[in-house]
Amino acid sequence: MLFFSFFKTLVDQEVTVELKNDIEIKGTLKSVDQYLNLKLDNISCVNESKYPHLQSVKNLFIRGSTVRYVHMSPNSVDCTLLQDASRREAMVQSAK
Amino acid sequence: MSFFGFDPSAPPSSRRDDALSENIDFQDTYDGLGEQLDEADDAFNSDTFGSTGPIAKDFNFGTGAGPNSAPIQPQQQLRQAPVPQQNVSYAQAAASSHDDQFMQELWGASNAPSHPAAAETGPEAPKAEKKILSLAEIEAQLTNIEHQQQPQYAPPPPQPFGFPGMMPPPQYGGYMMPPAGFIPPPGQYGQPFPMGQLQGMGQIPVMPPMGISGLQQQPQQPQQPQQQQAPAQQQQPEALPIKVGKQQPVQSKQQPHLVPQPSRNQPKADLSQFPVLGGPKENKPSNAQVQLQHPPATSQQQNAPQQQPQEFNQFHRGQNFNRGGHSGHHHQNQHQHQDLTPEQQEKAAKRQEKVSRIMSYSGIMNPKDKDFVTRFQLSQIVTEDPYNEDFYAQVYKVIHPKSTNSANQQVSQQHNSIAQAYLEQSGHRLGGRYKRADVALQRMQQQVQKAVTVAKERPKLTQYAREGALGKISFGTGKKPRQQLEIISKAAQRKLEKEKKELEGATNDELVGVPKKDRSPSISAPSRVTNKYSKKDIMSILEGIISELMNVESESRTNSEVDTTQLWESLRVLEQPSSSGDDEAEVNPFIQCLNYNKALKILSRLFKFLSREQILTIVTLIMSNLENLSVVKHGSYTTYESKKVPETVVKLVELYSMTFSKVLMNAVLDFKFNEIIGLLVILIEHNNVSYVSTTKIGLTILTTLLSRAELIIGEGTISATDLSEWSSCYDELFTSLESRIAAIFPPNPEDIDDGSSRENYVWQFLATLSLGGKLSHQRIIVDEVRDEIFGVMSRAKAIDNTDSANLYKKQNLLNNLNMYLVVMGLVADETEIKELQS
């Protein structure tokens, strides 16, 4: 649940999603679920000249399994907290 | 609604209202009608519904209230050429399976394609006139009938249609009414109705078989109903409603509008009398009402303009029973259609089609359905322990309140409130933050609560081997959507093995015990004088501390009283005494931990949970181990040939100033005077003070202790013995520093103070030292640092007064210097030192 928890804090922030098929989509993260499916709003394609077919699309739903990277602003990440959260996750895992 | 014989105890419209109302028990979504179905005659389904052939995959699940669906059609046909049907509703789809016959029987003759009428309107007509009712309309009409039927049951037995008491009237209103005149051949026809009762009522003799005829007929042969009567009975026993309808007029001559019917010549008129939904209607007392009931058929076939108003009435009435938003829209359109040019009409029709295409799927899910989906999704991700499993998000929210983008937030909160809450509250304590949550939110919160309980009850099944299947089916859970590799760490494996062997017997125990001693020094500590710690040991101790700290923190969120003994033990402060100069590996593990960034970062969090005594113990330990801290050990320029501290150490020193120094400063505030003296004494005893003073951290620690002591003295509540203790302690300190004071300045003063910072720890220390000393002490200090004082003045002078960008540096340099000089009543500018005027 760590990544789910993490992405929840990015809701309403601008992110760039790089898909496994090389398309990069920039937009406002609207929602995320446990599969890390993403819902983006006000999207624009970063490499639009290469992939113009998303020009008319305003918002979209991305299946989590097709995502390669999610780029985000470093300001929106609390690294210390993330370290703690990772430890906690590891503790939970090892407790099982 | 008595379609299949189930009990529509509530009228359909009211049931729909239910769906909209709040506070529904979700479990009640299913009204259980399915269980009441009489499935005895399912074998006749194909007769009832026709053999519709293969069902296509593009079945339209929409409401079917498209622009071309039934209600509008008659209108269009009335005034303009038949419009080809573009949108096929499911009813139409069913009809287009060319089972006109059964449609006719099912929906009534007037709705079925009428061939005589077709002959009148032209070759295109049959297609156009296919009047197919959407389910909603049928419902609407049924409701109508039901309402109007009510009086029908009031009349006493003489009434031909009276079999009251035989069946609950509202349930079997209209459709399933057994045809009184119909005697089913026992073998051929099942027993869906209590036929015996029917017969007992003596209805049969009264009934002229002729009555069935007209309606029983296919529309193609409206003229010769009687002849077909008997075969029709037998061949199409399912066409009950129609028969009923037909029977009545014949049976009861009391009904005025039905009387003329048989005598009429025009089949059209005849047909028009057979209303959309079969017989019961005909029992209506007033003719006018009846006409309102079934005008579509009438107008359709007669094209009579004077009937239009009635038709509209009918149309609107039907529409009003239609699903929510549609009716109004259609209603309006209908009016518009009347006085529009064909062009406009076409336009409007197009628009309507578009709208209906969009609308056709609206309302497919009612609020309960949506709730169900929400709950299902929630149950996957909710957790009882959000601070553990959703730690990052929960704590992040607390640490970073949404002040930064509150404007954004508000806007998005409105649009996104459900999703937001869904994400934020998945398992979180409910309602706390959303006191004024709207209804939908409240409902969702209830959903969350339910979901938590559901998730609790759900068995934690991760694998399932199905019988006959080759592999195992593994389920992802919400928390682990994909199966993770199950890897047991070596430590855990060893532990497992150990437990296994312990079970096997004591002899094996010794074998395991040997390697264990090497690994964990703490356990074997009593037997040895000193332990050596590898980096790995220190790291694992440090991780242990952090884990304990996190445990304590999460406990403190729910409990005000927290047990910190485990945390204290994990620090291992008392595990091994050590002092400066000991072998690096043998230093107390807590001191060794302090050489790592992550230990420093948790210091302030850690100290929050420690008692004053525990903190004092730790500080004492640090004082005796100052030179074992790498910031002191490696933090002095004197140990480097280049006289410069390496970058890595500088970074660590910076981190110390940010964390350790602040924590220490806070801790010292709690210490008593004699405790501070004790700390200073320990520091002097165990460390080379002149060396420590050449490091930034060492000097800062000295400054902190001295200034705190001086503050307490300033309060004037110190006893004489304490004061004498203090002066002897100060003397000792001063002696160890004397003649080396200038060395606390690093060779490149720019390194520590280029004027850009408002603080200079060296001058701070000198100021504090001077403040605590007597005049003689101050003189010695001034003598020793004279060069530095003038050095600063000349550096300040070197910054040109016109260089406005660097002017502040000049000021800072002088201010920092003056902080020291002021203690002795002096003040310096860039050219000279004067006595302080006050």
Interface residues (C-beta under 8 A of the other chain):
Chain A: M1 L2 F4 S5 F6 K8 T9 V11 D12 K30 S31 V32 D33 Q34 Y35 D78 T80 L81 L82 Q83 D84 A85 R87 R88 E89 M91 V92 S94
Chain B: Q377 Q380 I381 T383 N388 E389 D390 F391 Y392 A393 Q394 V395 Y396 K397 I399 H400 N405 N408 Q409 S412 N416 A419 Q420 L423 E424 G478 K479 P481 S489 A492 E543 I546 S547 M550 K598 K601
